[in-house]
Amino acid sequence: MTWENFITDLSYAGFSGFAIGFAVKKLMNVMLMFVGLYIFSLLWLQSKGIININWEQFSVFFKSLFQNVDIFLKTAASSSAFAIGFFLGFKAG
């Protein structure tokens, strides 16, 4: 492997990491907006006496959801160039 091939591989990994990090941050912002609206609507329905919320089960569901995201990030960020690009894209997004 020549230096040129090595640098090319690093630049591809860095660019793909940047693009994925940027997209993940944008998707997380949209997802968190919908989760906030969902929780707000549940609180409103509970205040009107229409539903009763089991908050313990609700927290278990969201913990498992974010645990899966954490597993994905640890798996995807195995390359250092990809990880640097990912975090730069995440920060830029």
Short mmCIF file of the C-alpha atoms (twelve columns), coordinates in Angstrom:
data_MODEL
# 
_entry.id   MODEL 
# 
loop_
_atom_site.group_PDB 
_atom_site.id 
_atom_site.type_symbol 
_atom_site.label_atom_id 
_atom_site.label_alt_id 
_atom_site.label_comp_id 
_atom_site.label_asym_id 
_atom_site.label_seq_id 
_atom_site.Cartn_x 
_atom_site.Cartn_y 
_atom_site.Cartn_z 
_atom_site.pdbx_PDB_model_num 
ATOM 1  C CA . MET A 1  0.000   0.000  0.000  1 
ATOM 2  C CA . THR A 2  1.379   3.355  -1.001 1 
ATOM 3  C CA . TRP A 3  0.975   6.596  0.895  1 
ATOM 4  C CA . GLU A 4  -1.339  7.868  -1.820 1 
ATOM 5  C CA . ASN A 5  -3.713  4.910  -1.369 1 
ATOM 6  C CA . PHE A 6  -3.532  5.256  2.403  1 
ATOM 7  C CA . ILE A 7  -4.398  8.962  2.311  1 
ATOM 8  C CA . THR A 8  -7.189  8.306  -0.184 1 
ATOM 9  C CA . ASP A 9  -8.692  5.664  2.117  1 
ATOM 10 C CA . LEU A 10 -8.481  8.049  5.079  1 
ATOM 11 C CA . SER A 11 -10.142 10.851 3.131  1 
ATOM 12 C CA . TYR A 12 -13.011 8.601  2.026  1 
ATOM 13 C CA . ALA A 13 -13.539 7.402  5.580  1 
ATOM 14 C CA . GLY A 14 -13.345 10.948 6.934  1 
ATOM 15 C CA . PHE A 15 -15.803 12.296 4.362  1 
ATOM 16 C CA . SER A 16 -18.270 9.455  4.892  1 
ATOM 17 C CA . GLY A 17 -17.983 9.915  8.649  1 
ATOM 18 C CA . PHE A 18 -18.646 13.639 8.283  1 
ATOM 19 C CA . ALA A 19 -21.686 13.062 6.063  1 
ATOM 20 C CA . ILE A 20 -23.161 10.410 8.337  1 
ATOM 21 C CA . GLY A 21 -22.506 12.484 11.470 1 
ATOM 22 C CA . PHE A 22 -24.172 15.511 9.908  1 
ATOM 23 C CA . ALA A 23 -27.207 13.455 8.840  1 
ATOM 24 C CA . VAL A 24 -27.510 11.703 12.213 1 
ATOM 25 C CA . LYS A 25 -27.567 15.009 14.060 1 
ATOM 26 C CA . LYS A 26 -30.253 16.411 11.758 1 
ATOM 27 C CA . LEU A 27 -32.341 13.245 12.134 1 
ATOM 28 C CA . MET A 28 -31.889 13.303 15.907 1 
ATOM 29 C CA . ASN A 29 -33.181 16.887 16.043 1 
ATOM 30 C CA . VAL A 30 -36.306 15.925 14.116 1 
ATOM 31 C CA . MET A 31 -36.775 12.763 16.164 1 
ATOM 32 C CA . LEU A 32 -36.416 14.625 19.459 1 
ATOM 33 C CA . MET A 33 -38.956 17.211 18.303 1 
ATOM 34 C CA . PHE A 34 -41.496 14.454 17.626 1 
ATOM 35 C CA . VAL A 35 -40.708 12.711 20.925 1 
ATOM 36 C CA . GLY A 36 -41.254 16.011 22.749 1 
ATOM 37 C CA . LEU A 37 -44.588 16.559 20.990 1 
ATOM 38 C CA . TYR A 38 -45.589 12.984 21.806 1 
ATOM 39 C CA . ILE A 39 -44.758 13.363 25.499 1 
ATOM 40 C CA . PHE A 40 -46.508 16.742 25.582 1 
ATOM 41 C CA . SER A 41 -49.649 15.200 24.053 1 
ATOM 42 C CA . LEU A 42 -49.561 12.350 26.575 1 
ATOM 43 C CA . LEU A 43 -49.237 14.809 29.449 1 
ATOM 44 C CA . TRP A 44 -52.155 16.831 28.084 1 
ATOM 45 C CA . LEU A 45 -54.326 13.709 27.750 1 
ATOM 46 C CA . GLN A 46 -53.389 12.647 31.282 1 
ATOM 47 C CA . SER A 47 -54.262 16.093 32.659 1 
ATOM 48 C CA . LYS A 48 -57.719 15.807 31.038 1 
ATOM 49 C CA . GLY A 49 -58.244 12.385 32.672 1 
ATOM 50 C CA . ILE A 50 -58.477 10.545 29.344 1 
ATOM 51 C CA . ILE A 51 -55.466 8.262  29.895 1 
ATOM 52 C CA . ASN A 52 -53.318 7.022  32.776 1 
ATOM 53 C CA . ILE A 53 -49.573 6.685  32.063 1 
ATOM 54 C CA . ASN A 54 -47.326 3.980  33.535 1 
ATOM 55 C CA . TRP A 55 -44.157 6.112  33.735 1 
ATOM 56 C CA . GLU A 56 -41.911 3.210  34.773 1 
ATOM 57 C CA . GLN A 57 -42.668 1.247  31.597 1 
ATOM 58 C CA . PHE A 58 -42.367 4.444  29.562 1 
ATOM 59 C CA . SER A 59 -38.829 5.050  30.860 1 
ATOM 60 C CA . VAL A 60 -37.824 1.422  30.195 1 
ATOM 61 C CA . PHE A 61 -38.934 1.821  26.569 1 
ATOM 62 C CA . PHE A 62 -36.905 4.993  25.989 1 
ATOM 63 C CA . LYS A 63 -33.814 3.605  27.725 1 
ATOM 64 C CA . SER A 64 -33.832 0.593  25.388 1 
ATOM 65 C CA . LEU A 65 -34.341 2.879  22.374 1 
ATOM 66 C CA . PHE A 66 -31.299 5.025  23.185 1 
ATOM 67 C CA . GLN A 67 -29.215 1.978  24.121 1 
ATOM 68 C CA . ASN A 68 -29.618 0.724  20.543 1 
ATOM 69 C CA . VAL A 69 -28.417 4.081  19.193 1 
ATOM 70 C CA . ASP A 70 -25.360 3.881  21.469 1 
ATOM 71 C CA . ILE A 71 -24.529 0.388  20.186 1 
ATOM 72 C CA . PHE A 72 -24.739 1.635  16.579 1 
ATOM 73 C CA . LEU A 73 -22.415 4.573  17.258 1 
ATOM 74 C CA . LYS A 74 -19.820 2.363  18.948 1 
ATOM 75 C CA . THR A 75 -19.898 -0.075 16.024 1 
ATOM 76 C CA . ALA A 76 -19.837 2.546  13.257 1 
ATOM 77 C CA . ALA A 77 -17.047 4.616  14.781 1 
ATOM 78 C CA . SER A 78 -14.410 1.891  14.731 1 
ATOM 79 C CA . SER A 79 -12.162 3.688  12.240 1 
ATOM 80 C CA . SER A 80 -10.387 6.771  13.562 1 
ATOM 81 C CA . ALA A 81 -10.845 8.758  10.329 1 
ATOM 82 C CA . PHE A 82 -14.515 7.808  10.243 1 
ATOM 83 C CA . ALA A 83 -14.913 8.776  13.906 1 
ATOM 84 C CA . ILE A 84 -13.235 12.152 13.433 1 
ATOM 85 C CA . GLY A 85 -15.361 12.886 10.368 1 
ATOM 86 C CA . PHE A 86 -18.484 11.721 12.188 1 
ATOM 87 C CA . PHE A 87 -17.960 14.000 15.153 1 
ATOM 88 C CA . LEU A 88 -17.049 16.968 12.938 1 
ATOM 89 C CA . GLY A 89 -20.215 16.411 10.901 1 
ATOM 90 C CA . PHE A 90 -22.242 15.990 14.074 1 
ATOM 91 C CA . LYS A 91 -20.853 19.225 15.427 1 
ATOM 92 C CA . ALA A 92 -21.476 21.065 12.147 1 
ATOM 93 C CA . GLY A 93 -25.080 19.800 11.917 1 
# 
